[in-house]
Amino acid sequence: MGLFAGTQFDRPPRCPVCDALESECHCPPPEVVRTAPSSQQLRIRLERRKNGKQVTVIRGLAPDTDFLSLLKQLKARCGAGGTVDGQTLELQGDQQAPLTATLKQLGYRVSG
């Protein structure tokens, strides 16, 4: 007898709508509801990293934000590299002015 035998973890997952096995379910996937940009207050800060490198950090994004597509837009606009670190976006260099303008165009509320 296994560790999870007879528990909910031992049973195959079922669709919450039609109660069929997930592998046999034909229900459409649920729609992804994202938080509107106008209801998010972003904070843009310039931080120094080791060796004196500057990084512009964007905080305050909702957890349901599509971080990768937003980062791709911002990197293209600034012409700089960047990464997603948890729920923050980091772009190389001092990019506060172009980021503020771009994020305001996208509908976000920004404080610098």
N, C-alpha and C positions, 0 to 999 in steps of 0.2 A: 504494500500500500504506500502510495507516494505521500509526500508532505502536504500537498494541497488536495488530496483525493476527497471528493464529496463536497468541496467548497465552491464558491462562485468562480474561483480562479481555475478550477478543474474543468468547468463547463465551457463549451465554445461560445463566443460572443454572439448575441442576437441583436437584430435591428429593433430600436425602440418604437418604431412606427408600425411595422407589420409583424413583428415578433418572429420573423424567419431568420435562419442562420445568416450571418453577415456575408458569407461566401455565396449564398443563394438569393440575397435580397436584390430587388430591382427598383427600390425607392430612389428618387433623386437625392443627391447629397444636400445637406442643409446649406442655406446661404450664409456666407461669412458677413457678419455685421461688424463694420469698423467704426471706430470713434471718429467723428468729424474733425477735420483739422482746426476749425474755428473754435472748438471746445478744448483745445490743448494749449497750455501755456508752456512754451519752450524757453530754456535758459541756455544762452551761448556764452561760454567762458574760454579764455585762453589759459592754458596750463603749460608749465615747463616740465619736461621729462629729463631723464639722465642725459648728460653731456650737453645740456642747455638747449635741447630741441624743443620747439614750440608745437603744441597740438591744440586745435580748436575742438572743444567738446560740446556736444548738444545733449542736454538732458531734458526730461519732462515728457517724452513721447509715451503715448498709451501703449500698453503691452500688446494690443492687437494690431499695431502699425506694421506695415510691410517694410521692415527696416532695410532689406537689401535693395529694393527698387528705389526707395527714397535716397539711400546712400549713393546709388549709381547716378541719380540725377544731380546730386550735390557735387559729387566728384567731377562730373563732366562740366558743370558750371564753373567750378573753381580751378579746374586743371590740376588737381592735387590727389594724392593717394589718401585712402582712408579705410576704416574698419568699423565693424559693429562690436561693441564690448558690452555684453549683457543687454541693457535697455538704453544704452547711450551710443551715439555716433561720434567717431573721432576722425578728424581730417588733419592732414599734415600742414603745418605752418599757421600763420596768422590769417585766417579766412573769415573773420567776424563780419566785415562789411558785406562781402558778396553773399554769405550765408543768410544774413539778416534780410537782405533784399529778396533773395530767392524764396526763402521760407514765407515771407509776407505775401509774395505773389501766389504761392500755393495755398494761402488761406490760414496759415498758422499764426498764432499770437506769439510774439517774440520779445523777450527782455534780454538786454545785453549786459 
